[in-house]
Amino acid sequence: MTLLKKEIKICLGSSCFSRGNKQTLQIVQKYLKDHKLERDIILKGNHCFSKCNAGPVVKIGDKLYERVTAESILEILETELGEIN
């Protein structure tokens, strides 16, 4: 039995990217490396979730997170990925 890998999609559309997802991407990459999760998580850029007014947007699994900040992404990662560690 193989487990499906959890997927993180970060909106890299111009609105989300300019409002903070460039930094969010760097934080997520560092988090995955520091917690040795690079093999367990699929990290993808996404062009747009059509939620520009609520950006920056990050999707983890089926859950969409809006207005993500550098501070909130760490909390989100701990909540979503803490059980993987």
C-alpha positions in Angstrom: 0.0 0.0 0.0 1.4 3.4 -1.0 0.4 6.6 0.6 -0.3 9.6 -1.5 2.0 12.5 -1.0 0.6 15.7 0.3 0.7 18.5 -2.2 1.4 22.2 -1.6 0.5 24.6 -4.4 1.7 28.2 -4.1 0.0 30.8 -6.3 2.7 32.4 -8.4 0.4 34.7 -10.3 1.6 38.3 -10.4 -0.8 39.6 -7.7 -0.1 36.9 -5.1 3.6 36.8 -6.0 4.0 40.6 -5.6 2.0 40.5 -2.3 4.2 38.0 -0.6 4.2 34.6 -2.1 7.8 35.0 -3.3 8.8 35.0 0.3 6.2 32.3 1.2 7.8 30.0 -1.4 11.2 30.5 0.1 9.9 29.8 3.7 8.1 26.6 2.5 11.2 25.4 0.7 13.3 26.0 3.9 10.7 24.4 6.1 10.6 21.2 4.0 14.4 21.0 3.9 14.8 21.7 7.7 12.2 19.1 8.5 13.4 16.6 5.9 10.1 16.5 4.2 11.3 17.1 0.6 10.6 13.5 -0.4 7.2 13.4 1.4 5.7 16.6 0.0 5.0 17.7 -3.6 5.7 21.4 -3.9 4.3 23.1 -7.0 3.8 26.6 -8.3 0.3 27.4 -9.5 -0.5 30.2 -11.9 -3.7 31.3 -10.4 -6.5 30.2 -8.1 -8.8 33.1 -9.3 -8.8 34.4 -5.7 -6.7 37.5 -6.3 -8.7 39.6 -3.9 -7.9 37.1 -1.1 -4.2 36.6 -2.0 -1.6 35.6 -1.3 -3.1 32.1 -1.7 -1.6 28.7 -0.9 -3.3 25.3 -1.3 -2.3 22.3 0.8 -4.1 19.2 -0.1 -7.7 20.2 -0.6 -7.6 23.2 1.7 -7.1 26.7 0.3 -5.5 29.3 2.6 -6.1 33.0 1.8 -4.2 36.1 2.9 -1.1 34.1 3.7 1.7 36.0 5.4 5.3 35.0 6.2 4.2 34.5 9.8 1.0 32.6 9.1 2.6 30.1 6.7 4.7 28.6 9.5 1.6 28.0 11.6 -0.2 26.5 8.5 2.8 24.2 7.8 2.9 23.0 11.4 -0.9 22.3 11.4 -0.8 20.6 8.0 2.5 18.8 8.2 3.2 18.4 11.9 1.8 14.8 11.9 4.2 13.8 9.1 7.3 14.7 11.2 
